[in-house]
């Protein structure tokens, strides 16, 4: 994608169109304003609007998309969130740090290709599993436990009787 991106920049710059890129892993706040969900995601920005490119990625299609403002017709429109509307609360900061940690972990175990929300779902499940097991154990009915305990004891006694019977022979 990078070579086509550079060619696009060289081709359309004389027409007054600027081409750039943002590394969302180190500039998450910028990407949160447009709701980038995967990489690479291609947008044309105009005022408070973003138009996402959703076609086959080649130089010809990219040039056609940005030329003569075709992105208004063919691009998927997305609202750019104002900077003051992007969460800056302590929760937002904690979420950002957790997200960075998850990306690091998933990248290091070879699962970095899983989308961000998928990583969050997996992490939430893994973290909640011990609590679910504790709740299950606390709510497990006593009579069920006693029933299985009786079965276990009977099987244990039967096994001991068989051992003794074999010894006596």
N, C-alpha and C positions, 0 to 999 in steps of 0.2 A: 504494500500500500504506500509506503514512503516514497518510492520513485515516482509513482503517479501523482502523489500529493505535491512533490517538488515541481514536476512538469506543469501541473495545474497552476501553481503560483507563478511560474515564469510566463505562462500563456495568458493569464487574465490580469496580471498586474498592470500592463500598459492600458487596460480598459478601466483602471481605477478600482479594481476589486482586490482586496487584501486577503491573503490566505495565511492562516496560522494554525497552531495546534496547542493543546493543553494536556499536560500529563495529569490525569485525574487521580492517580495514586498519591501524588504529592500536592495537588491543588483541589482536594475534594470539595471545598467550599464553592469554588467556581462551578464545578460540575453539578453540585446539588441545585444550583440556581436554574439549570436547564433540565434536570432529572435525567442525567446520563445513566443508562442501565447496563451498557456493555461497551466493549472496546473492539475496534474503533467505531465511534459514532460520529457521523458527519452532519454538521449544521451550517446553515447560512444565517447569520445574525443581522437583523435589520431593526433598529429601534428597540422596542420591547418585545419583538417577535423573534422566534427561532424557527427555522424551517429545516426539518430533518430529511436528509438524502436517504431514500429507500430503494435504490436501483442497483443494478449490477455495477460493481466498483471497477471502472476503468476510466482512463483519461477522457475518452470521447463523451461518456455519460456525465462525468463531472463538469466538463466545460459546458455542455448543453444545459446542465442544471443551473449553473451560476450565471450564464449569459442571458441577457435580456430579461432578467428577473423571472426566469422560468420557475424558480423555486417557489414563487407565490402560487403557481398553479399545481405543480407536481409534488411539492414538499409537504410532509406531514407537519402541520402547524403546532408549535408548542409555546406556551407563555413563558417568558423569562421572569423568574421570581425576583422581586426587588431585593437588594442587599439587606434592607432593614427587615424583610420578612423571613429571611433565612434564620433559623433558630440559633441564638447565641447563648442560650441558657446553659447552666451547668450540665443539664441532661444532654444537651446537644454536644457539649464538649466530651462528656463521658462516652456517648454513643460513637463519636468520631474516634476516640482512643480505642474503644472495643473493636470498632471496624478495622482499624489499622492492625490490631493484634490478630484478629481473625484472618485477615489477608495474609499476614506473615505466617501463621500456622498452616493455613490451607496451601499456601505456596510451597512450604517446606515439606509437606507430606504428599505433594504431587497432585493436589486437588484444586489448584489455583484457578482452573478454568470454570469452576462452579460459579454461577452468578452470585453477586453479593447477598441478595435476599435469600438465596438457597443456603449460603454459608450461615447466615443468621438463624435460619430455621433449624439447620443441623445442630448448631451450637446450643440453641434454646432447648432442643430435645435432649441432647446429651447432658446438659446441665440440670435439667428437670428430672431426669430418670431416677436418680437416687431418692429424690423427694417423693416421687410417685410410688416407688417401692416401699418406702417407709409408711406412707399413707395406706397402701394396700395391706401391709403387715399389721398396722394398727387397727384396721377395719375388718380384718379377716375374722369371720365368726368363730367363736370358741368351740361350738359343737362340731364344726367342720374339722377343726384342728384335732379335737378329741377322736373323731371318727378315723382320721388318717393315722393318728397315734395308735389306736387300737389295731388297725390293719398292720401297721409296722410291727407292733409287739407280737401279733399273731404269727406273722411271717418269720420273725426272729425266733420265736419259740418253736415253730415247725422246723426251722433249719437246725436248731439245737437238738431236737428230738431225732431228726434224721442222722445227725452226727453220732449221737449216742447209740442209735440202732445199728449203725455201721460198725461201731466199736464192739458191740456185743456179739456180732456175727463172727 
